[in-house]
Amino acid sequence: MPQKPFPPTAAGLLLLLLLAPLAAAQPAEGPLRLLRIQPSGEDVPPGSQVVFQFDRPVVPLGRMARDASEVPISITPDPGCEWRWLDRSALACQLAEERPLAPATR
């Protein structure tokens, strides 16, 4: 006699919904590309968050706060970012209130 599958539970459906994007994500070929930086322009106020969006997932889910040595971005001169992944492909630099970006920052 064939066994009937267990009926889905709310927790099981939630787990499937959370894992579906991970299963669908395929690593892209080639070097990592930066799609956009926000905000853009020359007037980024102190204390702002600068977000770098990449073309594919870069980190696994888990620990999102990172040291500067663990991120694929370098900024010159160093603005003293507090780095944090917002999701698997968006990295944020939280700028300090007392340390604005210098005009030569790139």
Secondary structure, 3 states (H helix, E strand, C coil): CCCCCCCCCHHHHHHHHHHHHHHHCCCCCCCCCEEEEECCCCCCCCCCEEEEEECCCCCCCCCCEECHHHCCCCCCCCCCCEEEECCCCEEEEECCCCCCCCCCCC
